[in-house]
Amino acid sequence: MFYRRGDRYIGEFKGDHKQGKGTLISANGSKYIGYWDNDKKDKKGEMHLQDGQIFEELWQKGILLSHVKIEPN
């Protein structure tokens, strides 16, 4: 699904809402890969920034609980 401001979502839906596993690619080049509940980020996911940084995130129905940088090996 494509959004007006240039974002794109690839993944599972329930009706018209992001639900289950999916990837949101933002127009600015960042990418979130993780789980969704009724259009809100939920459970574990990874945020990939356009500069190459990666963060492991933990969400609860749209509320960010944890944001930890993953260091390269």
LINPEKA-V934614 format. One record per pair of residues at least 24 apart in sequence whose C-alpha atoms are under 8 Angstrom apart, sorted by the first residue. I is the first residue (numbers start at 1). J is the second residue. D is the distance in Angstrom with one decimal. If there is no record, write none. Layout:
i & j & d
I & J & D
I & J & D
This chain:
i & j & d
14 & 38 & 7.8
36 & 61 & 7.8
37 & 61 & 6.4
